Amino acid sequence: MIEIRSECRGRTLSPWRSVARAFAVSMVVLTANAAFAADPDVPRAEQLVRDGKYQEAYDLLAPFEDANSNDATFTYLLGRAALGTQRGEKAKALFERSLATRPDNVAAHLALGRAYFALGKYAEAKIEFETVLRFDNLPPDVLSQVEIYDQAARQSLDEGRALTGFGYAETGVGRYRVNSTRGTDAFGGGDRRDTFYNARVGGGVNYALQNGYAIDANLDYRFRYYDNSESRNDSDLRWSLAGSKTLGDNNLAAGFRGRTSYRGDSDYRNDVSIFSDYRMRYDPDNQFTLGADVRRRRYPEGNLRDRSRTTALVSAGWVRSFMDGKGSFSVTGHAGHNYATSRPDGDSDVYGATVSLDFTVNNKLSWGTFAWWERDSFNADNVHFHPDTLDNTVILRRRDNLYEVGAYLVWEFVPTWTLRPEILWIRDQSNSVGFNYSSTEVWINVRKAF
């Protein structure tokens, strides 16, 4: 047998023992490397997602999906990589898995909304986005709303911005007609027709804080100019400031809203309210809302000053997505009381409802319709003009039914530019003849989104 002598200790080692020792050391190294390789490089994947290198991030994380299916951070990052590589269904499933583990993760809610949007599930995307985002004065169509939400989500996720937002400007021309009613005919105003030109600008911002809190602010200005010198030119400024908190699939907000409207003859109407609103995402297709609002409407001076009043309202609503997210149906009911008023007819109870229906034909075209109704029941007997009585006056307790019915079409003819024809019918029906009124408005606007 061949032997090798060791000079250091004077021992004789078998070559087989040396081979065995080398093999053992190699196995230890390989086992250590294998154990290390079993853990995904999450910081590296996070950096790749941040840099927009989604395919590299997906290739890095995908082999470890089964072993990390309950890790909220891992599934979120893999979902971002899947969404960035056009794997919409995969991304949706991963974001849902991430939220099941960490339901208050705002980023995952935004990403899930983007996944729905990428899949063309617009109504479901709107419901998901509204668990974390709040913007007022949005256009009526769901597609435009979701595009605004998606832009804010992209600003937050891809650009890392805490302050996100949107802006818009629109203008157009329309036709206004006062329809013949007993009230308008009695005062010589029936069947009047005017051409008008309108403009609107505004926008909103959302500032994300820690732990799901956010601050939201919105501003909207509208102006309408009439050709007929006998018609007043309307102007309307609306604003809101609120704080919100994401609570899993739900969102709670509270804040202030205001509005200043020109009413003609140098008269203005000022509204200021404090409100609270709670949204509950029951499932991907259903959302419920609860709201409360206390507002003061004030006419500082002029003939309308006695209409100043305070209103307390509560509301409840339901939004339903159908046709795989292409259709959206919503209904909202409200009830309240008008008080602290100097109106001759006294205080009043109010209740009503709003119903809307929206369809997205494709990513460039959508249409919808809505109907609004409110009942106003006053609590004081009063003398009113009435043309059917001999002396033209009658003592009655006033009851009003107010109606609005509208429809719209939205066509994006080039990116961020839309053409918007709309029609609106208004009817105020009262047992007091002087408060009967009806009008029909048709207009077409061009809107630019920023």
C-alpha positions in Angstrom: 0.0 0.0 0.0 1.2 3.5 -0.9 1.5 5.8 2.1 2.0 9.5 2.4 3.8 10.8 5.5 2.8 14.0 7.2 5.8 16.0 8.3 3.8 18.2 10.7 2.7 15.5 13.1 4.6 12.4 11.8 1.3 10.6 11.0 0.7 8.4 8.0 -2.6 9.3 6.1 -4.4 7.1 3.7 -5.3 8.8 0.4 -8.9 7.5 0.8 -9.2 9.4 4.1 -8.1 12.6 2.3 -10.7 12.1 -0.4 -13.4 11.5 2.2 -12.5 14.6 4.1 -12.5 16.7 0.9 -15.9 15.3 -0.1 -17.3 16.1 3.4 -16.1 19.6 3.2 -17.7 20.0 -0.3 -21.0 18.7 0.8 -21.1 21.2 3.7 -20.4 24.0 1.3 -23.0 22.8 -1.2 -25.6 22.4 1.5 -25.0 25.9 2.8 -25.3 27.3 -0.7 -28.5 25.4 -1.3 -30.0 26.7 1.9 -29.0 30.2 1.0 -30.5 29.8 -2.5 -33.8 28.6 -1.1 -34.5 32.2 0.1 -35.5 34.7 -2.6 -33.5 37.9 -2.9 -36.4 40.2 -2.0 -34.4 43.4 -1.6 -33.0 42.8 -5.1 -36.5 42.1 -6.5 -37.8 45.3 -4.8 -35.1 47.3 -6.5 -35.8 45.8 -9.9 -39.5 46.6 -9.6 -38.6 50.1 -8.5 -36.4 50.5 -11.6 -39.2 49.1 -13.9 -37.2 45.9 -14.7 -40.3 43.7 -14.3 -39.2 40.7 -16.3 -35.9 40.4 -14.3 -37.9 40.7 -11.1 -40.4 38.1 -12.3 -37.6 35.6 -13.2 -35.9 36.2 -9.9 -39.1 35.6 -7.8 -41.2 33.1 -9.7 -39.2 30.0 -8.8 -39.9 30.6 -5.1 -43.7 31.3 -5.4 -44.9 28.1 -3.8 -42.7 28.4 -0.8 -43.6 32.0 -0.2 -47.3 32.0 -1.0 -48.2 33.4 2.5 -45.6 36.1 2.5 -47.5 39.4 1.8 -44.4 41.3 0.7 -43.2 38.5 -1.7 -46.6 38.1 -3.3 -47.0 41.8 -3.7 -43.6 42.2 -5.4 -44.3 39.2 -7.7 -47.7 40.7 -8.5 -46.0 44.0 -9.5 -43.6 42.1 -11.7 -46.5 40.0 -13.2 -48.5 43.2 -13.9 -45.5 44.9 -15.5 -45.0 41.9 -17.9 -48.7 41.9 -19.0 -49.7 38.9 -16.8 -52.9 40.6 -15.6 -54.8 37.6 -14.2 -51.7 36.3 -12.5 -51.1 39.8 -11.0 -54.7 40.0 -9.7 -54.4 36.6 -8.0 -51.1 37.6 -6.3 -52.4 41.0 -5.1 -55.5 39.3 -3.7 -53.3 36.8 -1.9 -51.1 39.6 -0.5 -54.2 41.5 0.8 -55.6 38.4 2.4 -52.5 38.4 4.6 -52.1 42.2 5.0 -55.5 43.9 4.3 -54.4 47.4 5.2 -51.6 47.6 2.6 -52.5 50.7 0.5 -50.0 49.9 -2.2 -51.5 46.4 -2.7 -55.0 47.9 -3.0 -53.7 50.4 -5.7 -51.9 47.6 -7.5 -55.0 45.4 -7.5 -57.0 48.3 -8.9 -54.5 48.6 -11.7 -54.7 44.9 -12.4 -58.5 45.1 -12.8 -58.1 48.2 -15.0 -55.5 46.3 -17.2 -58.0 43.4 -17.6 -60.8 45.8 -18.7 -62.8 45.2 -15.5 -63.5 48.9 -15.1 -66.4 48.8 -12.5 -64.4 46.4 -10.3 -61.3 48.6 -10.6 -63.4 51.6 -9.5 -64.6 49.8 -6.4 -61.1 48.7 -5.5 -59.5 52.1 -6.1 -62.1 53.7 -3.8 -60.9 51.7 -0.8 -57.9 54.0 -0.7 -58.5 57.0 -3.0 -61.0 59.8 -2.8 -61.6 62.5 -5.5 -64.6 64.7 -5.8 -66.2 66.3 -8.9 -65.3 63.4 -11.2 -67.0 63.0 -14.6 -70.1 60.7 -14.5 -68.7 57.9 -16.6 -66.9 55.0 -14.9 -64.2 54.7 -17.5 -63.0 58.3 -17.0 -63.1 57.9 -13.2 -61.0 54.7 -13.4 -58.5 56.4 -15.7 -58.1 59.2 -13.1 -57.7 56.7 -10.3 -55.2 54.6 -12.4 -53.1 57.7 -13.0 -52.9 58.4 -9.3 -52.0 54.8 -8.6 -49.3 54.9 -11.2 -47.9 58.1 -9.7 -47.8 56.4 -6.3 -46.4 53.0 -7.2 -44.1 53.7 -10.2 -42.9 57.2 -9.3 -43.0 56.8 -5.5 -45.0 60.0 -5.0 -46.8 60.7 -1.8 -48.7 63.5 -3.5 -50.8 62.3 -6.4 -53.6 64.0 -8.4 -55.4 64.9 -11.6 -56.6 68.0 -13.5 -59.0 68.8 -16.3 -60.3 71.5 -18.5 -63.3 71.4 -20.7 -65.5 73.7 -22.8 -68.4 73.4 -25.2 -71.7 74.8 -26.5 -75.3 73.9 -25.7 -79.0 74.7 -26.0 -81.2 75.6 -23.0 -85.0 75.5 -23.2 -87.5 76.4 -20.5 -90.4 74.0 -21.0 -94.1 75.0 -20.7 -95.5 74.3 -17.3 -98.3 75.8 -15.2 -95.8 77.8 -13.3 -93.6 79.0 -16.2 -96.7 79.9 -18.3 -98.3 81.8 -15.4 -95.3 84.1 -15.2 -94.6 84.4 -18.9 -91.4 82.3 -19.0 -92.5 79.1 -20.8 -90.9 77.8 -24.0 -87.9 80.1 -23.8 -84.8 78.9 -25.7 -81.2 80.1 -25.3 -77.8 79.1 -26.6 -75.1 78.9 -24.0 -71.3 78.4 -23.9 -69.6 76.8 -20.9 -66.2 76.2 -19.4 -65.0 74.1 -16.5 -61.6 73.6 -14.9 -60.4 71.9 -11.7 -58.6 69.0 -10.2 -57.8 67.1 -7.0 -54.9 65.8 -5.0 -54.3 63.0 -2.5 -51.5 63.1 0.0 -50.7 59.7 1.5 -49.6 59.6 5.1 -48.5 56.6 7.2 -50.7 53.7 8.2 -53.4 54.2 5.6 -54.2 57.8 6.4 -54.5 60.4 3.6 -55.5 64.0 3.0 -57.7 64.9 0.0 -58.4 68.2 -1.6 -60.5 69.1 -4.6 -61.4 72.3 -6.5 -63.9 72.8 -9.4 -65.0 75.9 -11.2 -67.8 76.1 -13.8 -69.0 79.0 -15.9 -71.9 79.3 -18.3 -72.5 82.3 -20.7 -75.9 82.8 -22.4 -76.5 84.5 -25.7 -79.8 85.9 -24.4 -79.3 89.0 -22.3 -82.3 88.2 -20.2 -80.7 85.0 -18.9 -78.2 85.2 -16.1 -74.6 84.0 -16.6 -74.0 81.2 -14.1 -70.8 80.7 -12.2 -70.1 78.0 -9.6 -67.0 77.3 -7.4 -66.8 74.0 -5.4 -64.2 72.8 -3.0 -63.5 70.1 -0.5 -61.0 69.1 2.1 -61.0 65.8 3.9 -59.0 63.2 5.8 -59.5 59.5 5.1 -58.3 56.2 6.6 -58.1 52.8 4.8 -59.5 50.0 7.0 -58.9 46.8 5.1 -61.4 46.7 2.2 -63.2 49.8 3.6 -62.5 53.5 3.8 -63.7 56.2 6.3 -63.5 59.9 5.5 -64.6 63.1 7.2 -64.1 66.7 6.1 -65.6 69.9 4.7 -67.2 70.9 1.5 -68.1 74.3 0.1 -69.8 75.9 -2.8 -70.3 79.5 -4.0 -72.8 80.1 -6.8 -73.9 83.2 -8.6 -77.7 83.4 -8.7 -78.2 86.6 -10.8 -79.0 90.2 -9.9 -75.7 90.3 -8.0 -76.9 87.6 -5.6 -74.8 84.7 -4.4 -75.5 81.5 -2.6 -72.9 80.1 -0.2 -72.9 76.5 1.0 -70.6 75.0 3.6 -70.9 71.5 5.1 -69.2 69.0 7.3 -69.6 65.4 6.2 -68.6 61.9 6.9 -68.6 59.0 4.5 -67.9 55.3 4.9 -67.3 52.9 2.0 -67.5 49.1 2.3 -66.1 46.8 -0.4 -68.2 43.7 0.2 -66.6 41.7 -2.7 -65.0 42.6 -6.1 -68.5 43.3 -7.5 -70.3 45.1 -4.7 -69.7 48.3 -2.7 -71.9 49.8 0.0 -71.8 53.4 1.3 -73.1 55.2 4.3 -72.9 59.0 4.6 -73.9 61.9 6.9 -73.9 65.6 6.0 -74.8 68.8 7.8 -74.7 71.9 5.6 -75.6 75.6 5.9 -77.0 77.3 2.7 -76.8 81.0 3.0 -78.1 83.8 0.6 -76.2 86.8 2.0 -78.6 89.4 0.5 -81.2 90.0 -2.1 -84.7 88.6 -2.8 -83.6 85.0 -2.0 -82.3 85.8 1.5 -85.3 84.1 3.2 -84.3 80.8 1.6 -81.2 80.5 3.8 -81.4 77.2 5.8 -79.5 74.4 7.5 -79.9 70.8 6.2 -79.0 67.6 7.9 -78.9 64.5 5.7 -78.1 60.8 5.9 -77.6 58.5 2.9 -77.0 54.9 2.0 -76.0 53.4 -1.3 -75.1 50.3 -3.3 -72.8 50.0 -6.3 -72.9 46.8 -8.4 -70.5 45.7 -11.1 -71.8 43.4 -13.8 -70.9 42.2 -17.3 -67.4 41.3 -16.1 -66.8 44.9 -15.0 -68.1 46.6 -18.2 -71.3 47.6 -16.6 -72.0 49.5 -13.3 -75.3 50.1 -11.5 -75.7 52.2 -8.4 -78.6 53.4 -6.3 -78.4 55.8 -3.3 -81.2 56.9 -1.0 -81.1 60.0 1.2 -83.3 61.5 3.9 -83.1 64.6 6.1 -84.5 67.8 7.4 -84.3 71.5 6.5 -84.3 73.8 9.6 -83.2 77.2 10.8 -84.9 78.8 7.8 -87.0 82.0 7.4 -89.0 80.6 4.4 -92.7 81.4 4.6 -93.4 77.7 4.2 -91.3 76.8 7.2 -89.0 73.9 7.8 -89.3 70.7 5.7 -88.6 67.0 5.6 -86.7 65.7 2.5 -86.1 62.3 1.1 -85.2 60.9 -2.3 -83.0 58.6 -4.4 -80.5 58.5 -7.2 -80.2 55.7 -9.8 -77.4 55.5 -12.4 -76.4 53.0 -15.0 -73.0 53.0 -16.9 -71.7 50.9 -19.8 -68.1 50.7 -21.1 -68.2 49.7 -24.8 -64.4 49.6 -25.1 -61.4 51.6 -23.8 -62.4 54.5 -25.9 -66.2 54.7 -25.7 -68.8 54.6 -22.9 -72.3 55.8 -22.2 -74.6 56.1 -19.3 -77.9 57.4 -17.8 -79.1 58.6 -14.4 -82.3 59.7 -12.6 -82.6 61.7 -9.4 -85.7 62.4 -7.4 -86.4 64.3 -4.2 -89.5 65.0 -2.1 -89.7 68.1 -0.1 -92.6 68.3 2.5 -93.0 71.7 4.3 -94.5 72.0 7.7 -96.4 75.4 7.6 -99.6 76.5 5.9 -99.1 79.5 3.7 -100.9 81.6 1.2 -99.8 80.9 -2.4 -100.8 82.1 -5.9 -103.1 79.7 -7.6 -104.6 80.5 -11.0 -107.5 78.0 -10.6 -109.1 79.8 -7.7 -111.4 82.8 -8.0 -109.1 85.2 -6.0 -105.9 83.6 -7.3 -104.8 82.7 -3.8 -105.1 79.6 -1.7 -103.9 78.5 1.7 -102.0 75.2 1.5 -99.1 73.3 2.8 -96.4 73.1 0.1 -95.3 69.8 -1.3 -92.5 69.6 -4.0 -91.3 66.8 -6.1 -88.0 67.4 -7.9 -86.8 65.3 -10.8 -83.6 65.2 -13.0 -83.0 62.7 -15.7 -79.9 62.7 -17.9 -77.8 60.7 -20.3 -74.2 61.0 -21.7 -71.8 59.6 -24.3 -68.0 59.7 -23.9 -65.6 59.2 -26.8 -61.8 59.5 -26.4 -60.8 60.5 -29.9 -57.1 61.0 -29.0 -55.4 60.1 -25.7 -56.5 62.4 -22.8 -59.0 64.2 -25.1 -62.7 63.2 -24.9 -65.9 64.4 -26.7 -68.9 64.5 -24.4 -72.5 65.0 -25.6 -75.0 65.2 -22.8 -78.7 65.8 -22.2 -80.5 66.8 -19.0 -84.2 67.2 -18.2 -85.3 69.0 -15.1 -88.8 69.1 -13.6 -89.9 70.8 -10.4 -93.4 69.8 -9.6 -95.3 71.6 -6.7 -98.8 72.0 -5.4 -97.9 75.7 -5.3 -98.0 76.9 -8.9 -95.2 79.4 -8.7 -92.7 76.7 -7.9 -93.5 74.6 -11.0 -90.6 74.6 -13.5 -89.1 72.5 -16.3 -86.1 72.8 -18.6 -84.2 70.7 -21.1 -80.5 71.2 -21.7 -78.4 69.6 -24.5 -74.7 70.3 -24.9 -71.5 68.9 -26.2 -68.1 69.4 -24.5 -64.5 68.7 -25.2 -62.5 67.7 -22.2 -58.7 67.5 -21.7 -57.4 65.4 -18.8 -54.1 66.2 -17.1 
